[in-house]
Amino acid sequence: MKNIILLLSVFAAATTFGKVQTNVNVKIVGRQFNIVSQTFASHDAEGTDKASIDGKIGDYIIFSENGDVYTKFDNKVDTMHYKLVGTDSLSFGDTPFKIEIKDDISVVLYQNEEETNGDYNAVWYNLEFSNKLDVSLN
């Protein structure tokens, strides 16, 4: 009986198909992702402005197991700390992001700051799993 429950749990955790994973920690920690794009959206009474920056070959984000994240985006290299929050979010300092596993290779980090009047600012990163194990941080 325990084996059946374990098998069902593993199957449920492996089923993605556009649903938010219940255990995303396993999917991102210790992994490197290519940055496909970064998108900003801002909405107020006058409308919605949206801007997107495409990643370039060599842009990446690495979620190390020690809580550091290493990035290269738009020719800028950075290191910062992250922490996992619950089962479907992470935080860079005070900035929380939802994590959505889209399929076997695609991950979206999404942040939405909504005001009581309906205005909002949002940012999301579209990432793809990279098979590279490490990269030069220079």
Biotite code that builds the C-alpha atoms (Angstrom):
import biotite.structure as struc

atoms = struc.array([
    struc.Atom([0.000, 0.000, 0.000], chain_id="A", res_id=1, res_name="MET", atom_name="CA", element="C"),
    struc.Atom([2.854, 2.406, 0.842], chain_id="A", res_id=2, res_name="LYS", atom_name="CA", element="C"),
    struc.Atom([4.420, 1.722, -2.559], chain_id="A", res_id=3, res_name="ASN", atom_name="CA", element="C"),
    struc.Atom([1.168, 2.586, -4.354], chain_id="A", res_id=4, res_name="ILE", atom_name="CA", element="C"),
    struc.Atom([0.845, 5.863, -2.431], chain_id="A", res_id=5, res_name="ILE", atom_name="CA", element="C"),
    struc.Atom([4.493, 6.693, -3.163], chain_id="A", res_id=6, res_name="LEU", atom_name="CA", element="C"),
    struc.Atom([4.027, 5.885, -6.853], chain_id="A", res_id=7, res_name="LEU", atom_name="CA", element="C"),
    struc.Atom([0.903, 8.060, -7.052], chain_id="A", res_id=8, res_name="LEU", atom_name="CA", element="C"),
    struc.Atom([2.758, 10.911, -5.312], chain_id="A", res_id=9, res_name="SER", atom_name="CA", element="C"),
    struc.Atom([5.661, 10.673, -7.765], chain_id="A", res_id=10, res_name="VAL", atom_name="CA", element="C"),
    struc.Atom([3.251, 10.572, -10.716], chain_id="A", res_id=11, res_name="PHE", atom_name="CA", element="C"),
    struc.Atom([1.300, 13.572, -9.424], chain_id="A", res_id=12, res_name="ALA", atom_name="CA", element="C"),
    struc.Atom([4.498, 15.579, -8.913], chain_id="A", res_id=13, res_name="ALA", atom_name="CA", element="C"),
    struc.Atom([5.710, 14.728, -12.423], chain_id="A", res_id=14, res_name="ALA", atom_name="CA", element="C"),
    struc.Atom([2.495, 15.839, -14.140], chain_id="A", res_id=15, res_name="THR", atom_name="CA", element="C"),
    struc.Atom([3.009, 19.404, -15.378], chain_id="A", res_id=16, res_name="THR", atom_name="CA", element="C"),
    struc.Atom([1.063, 20.366, -18.512], chain_id="A", res_id=17, res_name="PHE", atom_name="CA", element="C"),
    struc.Atom([0.748, 24.046, -17.567], chain_id="A", res_id=18, res_name="GLY", atom_name="CA", element="C"),
    struc.Atom([-0.162, 23.432, -13.928], chain_id="A", res_id=19, res_name="LYS", atom_name="CA", element="C"),
    struc.Atom([1.751, 24.897, -11.036], chain_id="A", res_id=20, res_name="VAL", atom_name="CA", element="C"),
    struc.Atom([3.871, 22.166, -9.493], chain_id="A", res_id=21, res_name="GLN", atom_name="CA", element="C"),
    struc.Atom([3.380, 21.232, -5.886], chain_id="A", res_id=22, res_name="THR", atom_name="CA", element="C"),
    struc.Atom([7.109, 20.627, -5.370], chain_id="A", res_id=23, res_name="ASN", atom_name="CA", element="C"),
    struc.Atom([9.033, 23.001, -7.581], chain_id="A", res_id=24, res_name="VAL", atom_name="CA", element="C"),
    struc.Atom([12.066, 22.972, -5.289], chain_id="A", res_id=25, res_name="ASN", atom_name="CA", element="C"),
    struc.Atom([13.241, 19.711, -6.862], chain_id="A", res_id=26, res_name="VAL", atom_name="CA", element="C"),
    struc.Atom([12.869, 21.222, -10.345], chain_id="A", res_id=27, res_name="LYS", atom_name="CA", element="C"),
    struc.Atom([14.964, 24.390, -9.867], chain_id="A", res_id=28, res_name="ILE", atom_name="CA", element="C"),
    struc.Atom([17.487, 23.903, -7.056], chain_id="A", res_id=29, res_name="VAL", atom_name="CA", element="C"),
    struc.Atom([20.917, 22.969, -8.399], chain_id="A", res_id=30, res_name="GLY", atom_name="CA", element="C"),
    struc.Atom([19.828, 23.658, -11.979], chain_id="A", res_id=31, res_name="ARG", atom_name="CA", element="C"),
    struc.Atom([20.872, 26.051, -14.708], chain_id="A", res_id=32, res_name="GLN", atom_name="CA", element="C"),
    struc.Atom([18.353, 27.700, -17.018], chain_id="A", res_id=33, res_name="PHE", atom_name="CA", element="C"),
    struc.Atom([18.736, 29.756, -20.167], chain_id="A", res_id=34, res_name="ASN", atom_name="CA", element="C"),
    struc.Atom([16.944, 33.099, -19.936], chain_id="A", res_id=35, res_name="ILE", atom_name="CA", element="C"),
    struc.Atom([14.552, 33.212, -22.892], chain_id="A", res_id=36, res_name="VAL", atom_name="CA", element="C"),
    struc.Atom([12.993, 36.587, -22.077], chain_id="A", res_id=37, res_name="SER", atom_name="CA", element="C"),
    struc.Atom([12.132, 39.097, -19.400], chain_id="A", res_id=38, res_name="GLN", atom_name="CA", element="C"),
    struc.Atom([8.770, 40.883, -19.671], chain_id="A", res_id=39, res_name="THR", atom_name="CA", element="C"),
    struc.Atom([7.423, 43.888, -17.774], chain_id="A", res_id=40, res_name="PHE", atom_name="CA", element="C"),
    struc.Atom([3.797, 44.987, -17.660], chain_id="A", res_id=41, res_name="ALA", atom_name="CA", element="C"),
    struc.Atom([2.323, 48.043, -15.973], chain_id="A", res_id=42, res_name="SER", atom_name="CA", element="C"),
    struc.Atom([-1.403, 48.742, -15.820], chain_id="A", res_id=43, res_name="HIS", atom_name="CA", element="C"),
    struc.Atom([-3.279, 51.860, -14.689], chain_id="A", res_id=44, res_name="ASP", atom_name="CA", element="C"),
    struc.Atom([-6.407, 53.790, -15.650], chain_id="A", res_id=45, res_name="ALA", atom_name="CA", element="C"),
    struc.Atom([-4.791, 54.900, -18.922], chain_id="A", res_id=46, res_name="GLU", atom_name="CA", element="C"),
    struc.Atom([-4.015, 51.375, -20.117], chain_id="A", res_id=47, res_name="GLY", atom_name="CA", element="C"),
    struc.Atom([-1.383, 48.687, -20.026], chain_id="A", res_id=48, res_name="THR", atom_name="CA", element="C"),
    struc.Atom([2.230, 49.110, -21.101], chain_id="A", res_id=49, res_name="ASP", atom_name="CA", element="C"),
    struc.Atom([4.218, 45.978, -21.860], chain_id="A", res_id=50, res_name="LYS", atom_name="CA", element="C"),
    struc.Atom([7.878, 45.585, -22.763], chain_id="A", res_id=51, res_name="ALA", atom_name="CA", element="C"),
    struc.Atom([9.917, 42.453, -23.346], chain_id="A", res_id=52, res_name="SER", atom_name="CA", element="C"),
    struc.Atom([13.662, 41.861, -23.584], chain_id="A", res_id=53, res_name="ILE", atom_name="CA", element="C"),
    struc.Atom([14.777, 38.664, -25.303], chain_id="A", res_id=54, res_name="ASP", atom_name="CA", element="C"),
    struc.Atom([17.622, 36.712, -23.769], chain_id="A", res_id=55, res_name="GLY", atom_name="CA", element="C"),
    struc.Atom([20.751, 36.168, -25.793], chain_id="A", res_id=56, res_name="LYS", atom_name="CA", element="C"),
    struc.Atom([22.790, 33.024, -26.282], chain_id="A", res_id=57, res_name="ILE", atom_name="CA", element="C"),
    struc.Atom([24.789, 32.620, -23.079], chain_id="A", res_id=58, res_name="GLY", atom_name="CA", element="C"),
    struc.Atom([22.273, 34.343, -20.766], chain_id="A", res_id=59, res_name="ASP", atom_name="CA", element="C"),
    struc.Atom([21.574, 32.113, -17.786], chain_id="A", res_id=60, res_name="TYR", atom_name="CA", element="C"),
    struc.Atom([20.352, 31.782, -14.219], chain_id="A", res_id=61, res_name="ILE", atom_name="CA", element="C"),
    struc.Atom([21.725, 29.138, -11.857], chain_id="A", res_id=62, res_name="ILE", atom_name="CA", element="C"),
    struc.Atom([19.952, 28.247, -8.615], chain_id="A", res_id=63, res_name="PHE", atom_name="CA", element="C"),
    struc.Atom([22.723, 26.816, -6.441], chain_id="A", res_id=64, res_name="SER", atom_name="CA", element="C"),
    struc.Atom([21.981, 24.443, -3.601], chain_id="A", res_id=65, res_name="GLU", atom_name="CA", element="C"),
    struc.Atom([23.536, 26.881, -1.088], chain_id="A", res_id=66, res_name="ASN", atom_name="CA", element="C"),
    struc.Atom([20.925, 29.603, -1.748], chain_id="A", res_id=67, res_name="GLY", atom_name="CA", element="C"),
    struc.Atom([22.951, 31.733, -4.149], chain_id="A", res_id=68, res_name="ASP", atom_name="CA", element="C"),
    struc.Atom([21.730, 32.496, -7.627], chain_id="A", res_id=69, res_name="VAL", atom_name="CA", element="C"),
    struc.Atom([24.132, 33.378, -10.428], chain_id="A", res_id=70, res_name="TYR", atom_name="CA", element="C"),
    struc.Atom([22.884, 35.260, -13.468], chain_id="A", res_id=71, res_name="THR", atom_name="CA", element="C"),
    struc.Atom([24.092, 36.646, -16.736], chain_id="A", res_id=72, res_name="LYS", atom_name="CA", element="C"),
    struc.Atom([21.563, 38.732, -18.619], chain_id="A", res_id=73, res_name="PHE", atom_name="CA", element="C"),
    struc.Atom([22.128, 41.474, -21.185], chain_id="A", res_id=74, res_name="ASP", atom_name="CA", element="C"),
    struc.Atom([25.918, 41.135, -20.658], chain_id="A", res_id=75, res_name="ASN", atom_name="CA", element="C"),
    struc.Atom([25.593, 41.798, -16.911], chain_id="A", res_id=76, res_name="LYS", atom_name="CA", element="C"),
    struc.Atom([26.777, 39.178, -14.414], chain_id="A", res_id=77, res_name="VAL", atom_name="CA", element="C"),
    struc.Atom([25.260, 39.165, -10.938], chain_id="A", res_id=78, res_name="ASP", atom_name="CA", element="C"),
    struc.Atom([25.121, 37.038, -7.810], chain_id="A", res_id=79, res_name="THR", atom_name="CA", element="C"),
    struc.Atom([22.394, 37.306, -5.202], chain_id="A", res_id=80, res_name="MET", atom_name="CA", element="C"),
    struc.Atom([20.736, 35.214, -2.557], chain_id="A", res_id=81, res_name="HIS", atom_name="CA", element="C"),
    struc.Atom([17.389, 33.459, -2.939], chain_id="A", res_id=82, res_name="TYR", atom_name="CA", element="C"),
    struc.Atom([15.203, 31.481, -0.598], chain_id="A", res_id=83, res_name="LYS", atom_name="CA", element="C"),
    struc.Atom([12.399, 29.076, -1.336], chain_id="A", res_id=84, res_name="LEU", atom_name="CA", element="C"),
    struc.Atom([9.035, 30.160, 0.024], chain_id="A", res_id=85, res_name="VAL", atom_name="CA", element="C"),
    struc.Atom([6.419, 27.452, 0.416], chain_id="A", res_id=86, res_name="GLY", atom_name="CA", element="C"),
    struc.Atom([6.166, 24.941, -2.408], chain_id="A", res_id=87, res_name="THR", atom_name="CA", element="C"),
    struc.Atom([5.659, 27.218, -5.418], chain_id="A", res_id=88, res_name="ASP", atom_name="CA", element="C"),
    struc.Atom([7.548, 30.467, -4.765], chain_id="A", res_id=89, res_name="SER", atom_name="CA", element="C"),
    struc.Atom([10.960, 31.929, -4.181], chain_id="A", res_id=90, res_name="LEU", atom_name="CA", element="C"),
    struc.Atom([12.233, 35.262, -3.017], chain_id="A", res_id=91, res_name="SER", atom_name="CA", element="C"),
    struc.Atom([15.216, 37.362, -4.049], chain_id="A", res_id=92, res_name="PHE", atom_name="CA", element="C"),
    struc.Atom([15.583, 39.459, -0.891], chain_id="A", res_id=93, res_name="GLY", atom_name="CA", element="C"),
    struc.Atom([12.137, 40.965, -0.322], chain_id="A", res_id=94, res_name="ASP", atom_name="CA", element="C"),
    struc.Atom([10.993, 40.317, -3.895], chain_id="A", res_id=95, res_name="THR", atom_name="CA", element="C"),
    struc.Atom([8.711, 37.262, -4.150], chain_id="A", res_id=96, res_name="PRO", atom_name="CA", element="C"),
    struc.Atom([8.193, 35.309, -7.377], chain_id="A", res_id=97, res_name="PHE", atom_name="CA", element="C"),
    struc.Atom([5.763, 32.503, -8.157], chain_id="A", res_id=98, res_name="LYS", atom_name="CA", element="C"),
    struc.Atom([7.342, 29.539, -9.940], chain_id="A", res_id=99, res_name="ILE", atom_name="CA", element="C"),
    struc.Atom([5.402, 27.798, -12.668], chain_id="A", res_id=100, res_name="GLU", atom_name="CA", element="C"),
    struc.Atom([6.727, 24.668, -14.350], chain_id="A", res_id=101, res_name="ILE", atom_name="CA", element="C"),
    struc.Atom([5.252, 24.782, -17.865], chain_id="A", res_id=102, res_name="LYS", atom_name="CA", element="C"),
    struc.Atom([6.656, 21.513, -19.230], chain_id="A", res_id=103, res_name="ASP", atom_name="CA", element="C"),
    struc.Atom([9.833, 19.404, -19.126], chain_id="A", res_id=104, res_name="ASP", atom_name="CA", element="C"),
    struc.Atom([12.080, 22.319, -20.126], chain_id="A", res_id=105, res_name="ILE", atom_name="CA", element="C"),
    struc.Atom([10.147, 25.560, -19.493], chain_id="A", res_id=106, res_name="SER", atom_name="CA", element="C"),
    struc.Atom([9.851, 27.480, -16.228], chain_id="A", res_id=107, res_name="VAL", atom_name="CA", element="C"),
    struc.Atom([8.283, 30.874, -15.566], chain_id="A", res_id=108, res_name="VAL", atom_name="CA", element="C"),
    struc.Atom([9.179, 33.115, -12.624], chain_id="A", res_id=109, res_name="LEU", atom_name="CA", element="C"),
    struc.Atom([6.338, 35.616, -12.127], chain_id="A", res_id=110, res_name="TYR", atom_name="CA", element="C"),
    struc.Atom([5.788, 38.587, -9.850], chain_id="A", res_id=111, res_name="GLN", atom_name="CA", element="C"),
    struc.Atom([2.629, 40.692, -9.719], chain_id="A", res_id=112, res_name="ASN", atom_name="CA", element="C"),
    struc.Atom([2.207, 43.719, -7.457], chain_id="A", res_id=113, res_name="GLU", atom_name="CA", element="C"),
    struc.Atom([-1.464, 44.633, -7.529], chain_id="A", res_id=114, res_name="GLU", atom_name="CA", element="C"),
    struc.Atom([-2.974, 47.704, -5.905], chain_id="A", res_id=115, res_name="GLU", atom_name="CA", element="C"),
    struc.Atom([-6.477, 47.873, -4.430], chain_id="A", res_id=116, res_name="THR", atom_name="CA", element="C"),
    struc.Atom([-7.690, 50.031, -7.342], chain_id="A", res_id=117, res_name="ASN", atom_name="CA", element="C"),
    struc.Atom([-6.747, 47.336, -9.885], chain_id="A", res_id=118, res_name="GLY", atom_name="CA", element="C"),
    struc.Atom([-3.494, 48.916, -11.063], chain_id="A", res_id=119, res_name="ASP", atom_name="CA", element="C"),
    struc.Atom([-0.556, 46.525, -11.193], chain_id="A", res_id=120, res_name="TYR", atom_name="CA", element="C"),
    struc.Atom([3.087, 46.078, -12.088], chain_id="A", res_id=121, res_name="ASN", atom_name="CA", element="C"),
    struc.Atom([4.226, 42.640, -13.175], chain_id="A", res_id=122, res_name="ALA", atom_name="CA", element="C"),
    struc.Atom([7.453, 41.038, -14.306], chain_id="A", res_id=123, res_name="VAL", atom_name="CA", element="C"),
    struc.Atom([8.090, 37.519, -15.503], chain_id="A", res_id=124, res_name="TRP", atom_name="CA", element="C"),
    struc.Atom([11.092, 35.572, -16.669], chain_id="A", res_id=125, res_name="TYR", atom_name="CA", element="C"),
    struc.Atom([10.712, 32.796, -19.217], chain_id="A", res_id=126, res_name="ASN", atom_name="CA", element="C"),
    struc.Atom([13.406, 30.193, -18.643], chain_id="A", res_id=127, res_name="LEU", atom_name="CA", element="C"),
    struc.Atom([14.424, 26.948, -20.319], chain_id="A", res_id=128, res_name="GLU", atom_name="CA", element="C"),
    struc.Atom([16.390, 24.160, -18.690], chain_id="A", res_id=129, res_name="PHE", atom_name="CA", element="C"),
    struc.Atom([20.013, 23.994, -19.826], chain_id="A", res_id=130, res_name="SER", atom_name="CA", element="C"),
    struc.Atom([21.985, 20.772, -19.963], chain_id="A", res_id=131, res_name="ASN", atom_name="CA", element="C"),
    struc.Atom([25.161, 22.625, -18.993], chain_id="A", res_id=132, res_name="LYS", atom_name="CA", element="C"),
    struc.Atom([26.360, 21.796, -15.521], chain_id="A", res_id=133, res_name="LEU", atom_name="CA", element="C"),
    struc.Atom([28.421, 24.925, -14.937], chain_id="A", res_id=134, res_name="ASP", atom_name="CA", element="C"),
    struc.Atom([29.456, 28.086, -16.737], chain_id="A", res_id=135, res_name="VAL", atom_name="CA", element="C"),
    struc.Atom([32.119, 30.709, -16.436], chain_id="A", res_id=136, res_name="SER", atom_name="CA", element="C"),
    struc.Atom([30.894, 33.605, -14.311], chain_id="A", res_id=137, res_name="LEU", atom_name="CA", element="C"),
    struc.Atom([33.073, 36.052, -16.247], chain_id="A", res_id=138, res_name="ASN", atom_name="CA", element="C"),
])
